[in-house]
């Protein structure tokens, strides 16, 4: 009994001992499980911290590359979360001095990395491209991120080591508790099972954590690669847009000039450099010193403070402000339409001005020519009506005078008076005939006439009429030139032109009559109102007289307009010639330069159904790829020539004066042909320019052009024999043929006279 009790007591004691041991082991197992959970939590927090740092770095780079505000916001949010994540991680690793020390080393590195990213954003906002480039090239940010990643990797490795150690400890405790429970009671078995379950759950949590960490790492890598691809695509799109904008800006026909508040040029395109003479590095003050700016009337100067750019810098906005600009290196005027806008900062302060210059010189000249043609047409209609009514009255007057003369034959005094009245009536009749010729209402009798015969006959008659001080020459086309005209009126027109030429040469000079075939193309017809494109017979009358200024030349065809003294002319000679040519269906053109002479060209319609101009059909237009130096003082003609040469494939260099051309040559400009006007301002004509160029470059090929005919230039001795000359106006096909002829040179057997 005692033994049984002792056994019971021993059993109870053993059971109590097993229970106590089981309780102690259960407590230890719980503690181990909590440590495993805490270790898993630390690993998760470290992974979250790593993601936040990478998210902040990626957002900063995204903002710098794309300028999208959302990236900047993402950076700020990620940066704000990092301090809390660090604090939480410090609390969780308080029982691990090694991890805590490692975290202490990592925290300033993270702060430094965030500071670099924030500085990169600030540099981008300030548009400090140089500072941003320097920061990115220093690789300081990448180095900081690499050290942060290295420390976090060490931190994670330490956590995983602790996790493995604590998991093993937990498993050992569970196994011991299971053995005690198997030797003890069901309660111990239950505790052991519970412990085993907890160990299993902890192991599953560990595995899940590892899988989740790997998935997060893979997702982070994919996200980083996608973000990089998006940034590259955005950068390429921005670069392409910048190239399109730059090409558009540089190829605009309108000049664009952007200045800052200090009047310094920030941006300009080639068009404004061509219009105003601006070059890179020049100040606006230098440009203004080389030009004169006037109101649209061309005579009223504009004060410096009222120029378009100062107005825009004062805050004025304006459109279509028309001004006339004279460049000191050219005698031609440019008519510009200017628009201006002030540039303002976010707070409304004026930071600069944007100016747009549109060249309307050609449009204005076309409008002027059209207005002149309309004015002459209106004057012609008015003159025709008046002359018609006056003719009716003159019919009555002349008829009555004849009766009066018959009745006063026996009274000498009255007969003499009647004779004077008759002479006055005859002069009025002649005057009315001239007016009708200008009004294109004179009776014409057109027929197919040989122009060469008419010109030669008139040349013979002019010798005694003009006097010995005038040398008369004729250059006639070899072929028969048949024109459908009234030959008597042509002869009358030639006499009028010859008399005008004689009056322009009071001290004597040379008169040249020419005939040739000509073709006026569509480009010439478009630039001259009332001209029909097609073949013509050209008759030219040239002199070496005083010439006409532009304002006189523009009014030369108006009836009763004359620069002669009172009583020396009626002012109807050129008006009659104009009317005859227009009524015949032709075209007339005057080319004149003061102090050098005048050429009047009459373009007459060819004989109807005649093959006289069959050889005037345009041959194929040749082109080339050479470079041509174009020297032309007339800006409209210069622009026309450049456009035509470019359509033929040539590259052009332009100059308005001989001095400007020599400056470009001395600066190293390379070209294959010098194409120069003969009569130019600036103290150097085309012949002198060619001589100066050939002195510098002996093998230079030269092509001359002039408003005078080639025969005039040869007759007057202004060019050496054999020089190649292209007379204005010329067609594109003529330009193409003569340019190729000049580029080939005389060694190919090409003639030296232009078509």
ZIGIKA-V133320 format. One record per residue. N is the residue number from 1. RES is the residue in three letters. SS is DSSP state (~ for helix, > for strand, _ for the rest). PHI is phi in whole degrees, 0 to 359 (999 if undefined). Layout:
# ZIGIKA-V133320
n,res,ss,phi
N,RES,SS,PHI
N,RES,SS,PHI
This chain:
# ZIGIKA-V133320
n,res,ss,phi
1,UNK,_,999
2,UNK,~,299
3,UNK,~,297
4,UNK,~,299
5,UNK,~,296
6,UNK,~,301
7,UNK,~,296
8,UNK,~,295
9,UNK,~,298
10,UNK,~,297
11,UNK,~,295
12,UNK,~,295
13,UNK,~,298
14,UNK,~,298
15,UNK,~,298
16,UNK,~,297
17,UNK,~,296
18,UNK,~,297
19,UNK,~,298
20,UNK,~,297
21,UNK,~,297
22,UNK,~,297
23,UNK,~,296
24,UNK,~,296
25,UNK,~,294
26,UNK,~,297
27,UNK,~,298
28,UNK,~,296
29,UNK,~,296
30,UNK,~,297
31,UNK,~,298
32,UNK,~,296
33,UNK,~,296
34,UNK,~,297
35,UNK,~,293
36,UNK,~,297
37,UNK,~,298
38,UNK,~,295
39,UNK,~,295
40,UNK,~,299
41,UNK,~,296
42,UNK,~,296
43,UNK,~,300
44,UNK,~,296
45,UNK,~,294
46,UNK,~,295
47,UNK,~,297
48,UNK,~,297
49,UNK,~,297
50,UNK,~,301
51,UNK,~,297
52,UNK,~,296
53,UNK,~,295
54,UNK,~,293
55,UNK,~,297
56,UNK,~,297
57,UNK,~,296
58,UNK,~,296
59,UNK,~,294
60,UNK,~,297
61,UNK,~,294
62,UNK,~,298
63,UNK,~,294
64,UNK,~,293
65,UNK,~,279
66,UNK,~,249
67,UNK,_,66
68,UNK,_,276
69,UNK,~,295
70,UNK,~,298
71,UNK,~,295
72,UNK,~,295
73,UNK,~,295
74,UNK,~,298
75,UNK,~,298
76,UNK,~,298
77,UNK,~,294
78,UNK,~,296
79,UNK,~,297
80,UNK,~,291
81,UNK,~,280
82,UNK,~,295
83,UNK,~,303
84,UNK,~,295
85,UNK,~,295
86,UNK,~,295
87,UNK,~,297
88,UNK,~,296
89,UNK,~,291
90,UNK,~,296
91,UNK,~,296
92,UNK,~,289
93,UNK,_,253
94,UNK,_,297
95,UNK,_,269
96,UNK,_,233
97,UNK,~,300
98,UNK,~,296
99,UNK,~,295
100,UNK,~,296
101,UNK,~,294
102,UNK,~,297
103,UNK,~,294
104,UNK,~,296
105,UNK,~,287
106,UNK,~,283
107,UNK,~,302
108,UNK,~,295
109,UNK,~,295
110,UNK,~,296
111,UNK,~,299
112,UNK,~,294
113,UNK,~,298
114,UNK,~,295
115,UNK,~,295
116,UNK,~,296
117,UNK,~,297
118,UNK,~,296
119,UNK,~,294
120,UNK,~,297
121,UNK,~,295
122,UNK,~,297
123,UNK,~,297
124,UNK,~,293
125,UNK,~,297
126,UNK,_,281
127,UNK,_,60
128,UNK,_,272
129,UNK,~,296
130,UNK,~,293
131,UNK,~,296
132,UNK,~,296
133,UNK,~,296
134,UNK,~,297
135,UNK,~,297
136,UNK,~,289
137,UNK,~,290
138,UNK,~,290
139,UNK,_,59
140,UNK,~,294
141,UNK,~,295
142,UNK,~,293
143,UNK,~,296
144,UNK,~,297
145,UNK,~,293
146,UNK,~,295
147,UNK,~,291
148,UNK,~,298
149,UNK,~,298
150,UNK,~,297
151,UNK,~,295
152,UNK,~,292
153,UNK,~,296
154,UNK,~,296
155,UNK,~,300
156,UNK,~,293
157,UNK,~,298
158,UNK,~,296
159,UNK,~,296
160,UNK,~,292
161,UNK,~,297
162,UNK,~,297
163,UNK,~,297
164,UNK,~,296
165,UNK,~,297
166,UNK,~,291
167,UNK,~,294
168,UNK,~,296
169,UNK,~,298
170,UNK,~,297
171,UNK,~,292
172,UNK,~,297
173,UNK,~,300
174,UNK,~,296
175,UNK,~,295
176,UNK,~,298
177,UNK,~,297
178,UNK,~,294
179,UNK,~,296
180,UNK,~,296
181,UNK,~,294
182,UNK,~,294
183,UNK,~,276
184,UNK,_,255
185,UNK,_,252
186,UNK,~,298
187,UNK,~,297
188,UNK,~,295
189,UNK,~,300
190,UNK,~,297
191,UNK,~,297
192,UNK,~,297
193,UNK,~,299
194,UNK,~,296
195,UNK,~,297
196,UNK,~,298
197,UNK,~,296
198,UNK,~,296
199,UNK,~,296
200,UNK,~,297
201,UNK,~,298
202,UNK,~,297
203,UNK,~,294
204,UNK,~,297
205,UNK,~,298
206,UNK,~,297
207,UNK,~,298
208,UNK,~,298
209,UNK,~,297
210,UNK,~,296
211,UNK,~,298
212,UNK,~,295
213,UNK,~,296
214,UNK,~,295
215,UNK,~,296
216,UNK,~,295
217,UNK,~,296
218,UNK,~,296
219,UNK,~,297
220,UNK,~,296
221,UNK,~,295
222,UNK,~,297
223,UNK,~,296
224,UNK,~,295
225,UNK,~,296
226,UNK,~,295
227,UNK,~,298
228,UNK,~,296
229,UNK,~,297
230,UNK,~,297
231,UNK,~,294
232,UNK,~,297
233,UNK,~,296
234,UNK,~,296
235,UNK,~,295
236,UNK,~,295
237,UNK,~,295
238,UNK,~,296
239,UNK,~,296
240,UNK,~,296
241,UNK,~,298
242,UNK,~,296
243,UNK,~,294
244,UNK,~,298
245,UNK,~,296
246,UNK,~,295
247,UNK,~,296
248,UNK,~,299
249,UNK,~,298
250,UNK,~,278
251,UNK,~,255
252,UNK,_,295
253,UNK,_,288
254,UNK,_,281
255,UNK,>,281
256,UNK,>,235
257,UNK,>,225
258,UNK,>,241
259,UNK,>,239
260,UNK,>,267
261,UNK,_,295
262,UNK,_,271
263,UNK,_,71
264,UNK,_,263
265,UNK,>,286
266,UNK,>,262
267,UNK,>,221
268,UNK,>,205
269,UNK,_,244
270,UNK,~,302
271,UNK,~,297
272,UNK,~,290
273,UNK,~,294
274,UNK,~,290
275,UNK,~,285
276,UNK,~,255
277,UNK,_,78
278,UNK,_,286
279,UNK,_,231
280,UNK,_,304
281,UNK,_,99
282,UNK,_,283
283,UNK,_,267
284,UNK,~,296
285,UNK,~,297
286,UNK,~,295
287,UNK,~,297
288,UNK,~,295
289,UNK,~,289
290,UNK,_,259
291,UNK,>,225
292,UNK,>,237
293,UNK,>,243
294,UNK,>,235
295,UNK,_,297
296,UNK,_,297
297,UNK,_,285
298,UNK,_,80
299,UNK,_,235
300,UNK,_,270
301,UNK,>,291
302,UNK,_,260
303,UNK,_,298
304,UNK,~,302
305,UNK,~,287
306,UNK,~,256
307,UNK,_,294
308,UNK,~,304
309,UNK,~,295
310,UNK,~,301
311,UNK,~,296
312,UNK,~,294
313,UNK,~,291
314,UNK,_,277
315,UNK,_,108
316,UNK,_,279
317,UNK,_,246
318,UNK,>,211
319,UNK,>,229
320,UNK,>,54
321,UNK,>,276
322,UNK,>,269
323,UNK,>,224
324,UNK,>,244
325,UNK,>,244
326,UNK,>,250
327,UNK,>,270
328,UNK,_,293
329,UNK,_,267
330,UNK,_,210
331,UNK,_,273
332,UNK,_,275
333,UNK,>,262
334,UNK,>,253
335,UNK,>,254
336,UNK,>,244
337,UNK,>,252
338,UNK,>,245
339,UNK,>,239
340,UNK,>,219
341,UNK,>,218
342,UNK,>,284
343,UNK,>,258
344,UNK,>,236
345,UNK,_,277
346,UNK,_,298
347,UNK,_,269
348,UNK,_,88
349,UNK,_,282
350,UNK,>,287
351,UNK,>,249
352,UNK,>,167
353,UNK,>,210
354,UNK,>,245
355,UNK,>,239
356,UNK,>,235
357,UNK,>,246
358,UNK,>,245
359,UNK,>,279
360,UNK,_,246
361,UNK,~,301
362,UNK,~,295
363,UNK,~,297
364,UNK,~,296
365,UNK,~,295
366,UNK,~,297
367,UNK,~,297
368,UNK,~,295
369,UNK,~,296
370,UNK,~,296
371,UNK,~,297
372,UNK,~,295
373,UNK,~,296
374,UNK,~,295
375,UNK,~,294
376,UNK,~,297
377,UNK,~,295
378,UNK,~,295
379,UNK,~,297
380,UNK,~,298
381,UNK,~,297
382,UNK,~,296
383,UNK,~,297
384,UNK,~,299
385,UNK,~,296
386,UNK,~,296
387,UNK,~,298
388,UNK,~,298
389,UNK,~,295
390,UNK,~,294
391,UNK,~,298
392,UNK,~,300
393,UNK,~,292
394,UNK,~,296
395,UNK,~,301
396,UNK,~,293
397,UNK,~,296
398,UNK,~,296
399,UNK,~,296
400,UNK,~,293
401,UNK,~,297
402,UNK,~,301
403,UNK,~,296
404,UNK,~,295
405,UNK,~,296
406,UNK,~,297
407,UNK,~,281
408,UNK,_,249
409,UNK,_,297
410,UNK,_,272
411,UNK,_,237
412,UNK,~,302
413,UNK,~,296
414,UNK,~,294
415,UNK,~,296
416,UNK,~,296
417,UNK,~,297
418,UNK,~,298
419,UNK,~,296
420,UNK,~,299
421,UNK,~,297
422,UNK,~,295
423,UNK,~,297
424,UNK,~,297
425,UNK,~,295
426,UNK,~,297
427,UNK,~,295
428,UNK,~,296
429,UNK,~,298
430,UNK,~,296
431,UNK,~,298
432,UNK,~,296
433,UNK,~,297
434,UNK,~,295
435,UNK,~,296
436,UNK,~,294
437,UNK,~,297
438,UNK,~,297
439,UNK,_,284
440,UNK,_,61
441,UNK,_,237
442,UNK,_,284
443,UNK,_,289
444,UNK,_,255
445,UNK,_,234
446,UNK,_,288
447,UNK,>,205
448,UNK,>,288
449,UNK,>,239
450,UNK,>,279
451,UNK,~,296
452,UNK,~,300
453,UNK,~,297
454,UNK,~,298
455,UNK,~,295
456,UNK,~,294
457,UNK,~,296
458,UNK,~,293
459,UNK,~,300
460,UNK,~,294
461,UNK,~,289
462,UNK,~,286
463,UNK,~,301
464,UNK,~,287
465,UNK,~,286
466,UNK,~,276
467,UNK,_,100
468,UNK,_,288
469,UNK,_,286
470,UNK,>,255
471,UNK,>,271
472,UNK,>,253
473,UNK,>,230
474,UNK,>,229
475,UNK,>,236
476,UNK,_,249
477,UNK,_,300
478,UNK,_,297
479,UNK,_,284
480,UNK,_,289
481,UNK,_,249
482,UNK,>,261
483,UNK,>,239
484,UNK,>,270
485,UNK,>,215
486,UNK,_,270
487,UNK,~,296
488,UNK,~,295
489,UNK,~,289
490,UNK,~,297
491,UNK,~,298
492,UNK,~,297
493,UNK,~,296
494,UNK,~,297
495,UNK,~,297
496,UNK,~,299
497,UNK,~,295
498,UNK,~,293
499,UNK,~,294
500,UNK,~,299
501,UNK,~,295
502,UNK,~,299
503,UNK,~,296
504,UNK,_,277
505,UNK,_,235
506,UNK,_,298
507,UNK,_,257
508,UNK,_,91
509,UNK,>,168
510,UNK,>,241
511,UNK,>,239
512,UNK,>,236
513,UNK,>,251
514,UNK,>,227
515,UNK,>,223
516,UNK,>,191
517,UNK,>,278
518,UNK,>,211
519,UNK,>,230
520,UNK,>,263
521,UNK,_,273
522,UNK,~,296
523,UNK,~,296
524,UNK,~,293
525,UNK,~,297
526,UNK,~,293
527,UNK,~,273
528,UNK,_,229
529,UNK,_,300
530,UNK,_,84
531,UNK,_,262
532,UNK,_,257
533,UNK,_,294
534,UNK,>,149
535,UNK,>,280
536,UNK,>,216
537,UNK,>,258
538,UNK,>,262
539,UNK,>,241
540,UNK,>,242
541,UNK,>,237
542,UNK,>,236
543,UNK,>,224
544,UNK,_,250
545,UNK,_,278
546,UNK,_,285
547,UNK,_,76
548,UNK,_,230
549,UNK,_,289
550,UNK,~,303
551,UNK,~,293
552,UNK,~,284
553,UNK,~,301
554,UNK,~,293
555,UNK,_,251
556,UNK,_,300
557,UNK,_,272
558,UNK,_,290
559,UNK,_,295
560,UNK,_,70
561,UNK,_,274
562,UNK,_,207
563,UNK,_,261
564,UNK,_,281
565,UNK,_,291
566,UNK,_,303
567,UNK,_,90
568,UNK,_,263
569,UNK,_,183
570,UNK,_,271
571,UNK,_,78
572,UNK,_,247
573,UNK,~,298
574,UNK,~,292
575,UNK,~,298
576,UNK,~,295
577,UNK,~,299
578,UNK,~,302
579,UNK,~,296
580,UNK,~,299
581,UNK,~,295
582,UNK,~,294
583,UNK,~,294
584,UNK,_,279
585,UNK,_,88
586,UNK,_,248
587,UNK,>,217
588,UNK,>,232
589,UNK,>,219
590,UNK,>,244
591,UNK,>,238
592,UNK,>,213
593,UNK,>,225
594,UNK,_,301
595,UNK,_,79
596,UNK,_,235
597,UNK,>,130
598,UNK,>,220
599,UNK,>,234
600,UNK,>,248
601,UNK,>,251
602,UNK,>,251
603,UNK,>,259
604,UNK,>,256
605,UNK,>,292
606,UNK,>,289
607,UNK,_,301
608,UNK,_,290
609,UNK,_,74
610,UNK,_,271
611,UNK,_,261
612,UNK,_,298
613,UNK,_,250
614,UNK,~,299
615,UNK,~,276
616,UNK,~,271
617,UNK,_,296
618,UNK,_,294
619,UNK,_,286
620,UNK,_,305
621,UNK,_,276
622,UNK,_,279
623,UNK,_,232
624,UNK,_,188
625,UNK,_,237
626,UNK,_,287
627,UNK,>,255
628,UNK,>,238
629,UNK,>,270
630,UNK,>,261
631,UNK,>,244
632,UNK,_,212
633,UNK,_,280
634,UNK,_,278
635,UNK,~,297
636,UNK,~,296
637,UNK,~,295
638,UNK,~,300
639,UNK,~,299
640,UNK,~,298
641,UNK,~,297
642,UNK,~,299
643,UNK,~,298
644,UNK,~,296
645,UNK,~,294
646,UNK,~,295
647,UNK,~,294
648,UNK,_,273
649,UNK,_,100
650,UNK,_,276
651,UNK,>,261
652,UNK,>,238
653,UNK,>,237
654,UNK,>,244
655,UNK,>,208
656,UNK,_,259
657,UNK,_,222
658,UNK,~,296
659,UNK,~,297
660,UNK,~,295
661,UNK,~,296
662,UNK,~,295
663,UNK,~,298
664,UNK,~,291
665,UNK,~,293
666,UNK,~,293
667,UNK,_,278
668,UNK,_,107
669,UNK,_,298
670,UNK,_,254
671,UNK,_,207
672,UNK,_,253
673,UNK,>,211
674,UNK,>,263
675,UNK,>,247
676,UNK,>,231
677,UNK,>,291
678,UNK,_,275
679,UNK,_,265
680,UNK,_,220
681,UNK,_,280
682,UNK,_,94
683,UNK,_,84
684,UNK,_,222
685,UNK,_,273
686,UNK,~,295
687,UNK,~,294
688,UNK,~,295
689,UNK,~,298
690,UNK,~,299
691,UNK,~,295
692,UNK,~,294
693,UNK,~,292
694,UNK,~,293
695,UNK,~,293
696,UNK,~,279
697,UNK,_,229
698,UNK,_,301
699,UNK,_,269
700,UNK,_,294
701,UNK,>,267
702,UNK,>,234
703,UNK,>,233
704,UNK,>,265
705,UNK,>,218
706,UNK,>,198
707,UNK,_,286
708,UNK,_,281
709,UNK,_,285
710,UNK,~,296
711,UNK,~,293
712,UNK,~,298
713,UNK,~,298
714,UNK,~,289
715,UNK,~,297
716,UNK,_,273
717,UNK,_,72
718,UNK,_,273
719,UNK,_,231
720,UNK,_,289
721,UNK,_,298
722,UNK,_,92
723,UNK,_,293
724,UNK,_,269
725,UNK,>,230
726,UNK,>,250
727,UNK,>,277
728,UNK,_,276
729,UNK,_,282
730,UNK,_,225
731,UNK,_,271
732,UNK,~,299
733,UNK,~,295
734,UNK,~,295
735,UNK,~,302
736,UNK,~,298
737,UNK,~,295
738,UNK,~,288
739,UNK,~,297
740,UNK,~,295
741,UNK,~,298
742,UNK,~,292
743,UNK,~,290
744,UNK,~,291
745,UNK,_,87
746,UNK,~,291
747,UNK,~,291
748,UNK,~,275
749,UNK,_,88
750,UNK,_,290
751,UNK,_,290
752,UNK,_,252
753,UNK,_,243
754,UNK,_,290
755,UNK,_,300
